[in-house]
Amino acid sequence: MNSRYDFNKSDEGRLVYVRTVDVTDLPLDVQDQVDDCDTLYAVHRADGERLALVKERALAFELARQNDYSPVTVH
């Protein structure tokens, strides 16, 4: 069975990336809002735009799914 599939039409817009972020790498005004935590989890669109920062990895994935995104981990 051979069928052509146009990968250019894939739904890339619904894919988001979850990665760790050191709190010290964030702007000072954001650091001031973080309590007792060295690492946060960021949810990014494919173009790099940060959509969210949360304290727990599981929360980042759940947040993405609740908003109809497909999350993947960035190493």
Order of alpha helices (4+ residues) and beta strands (2+ residues): beta-alpha-beta-beta-alpha-beta
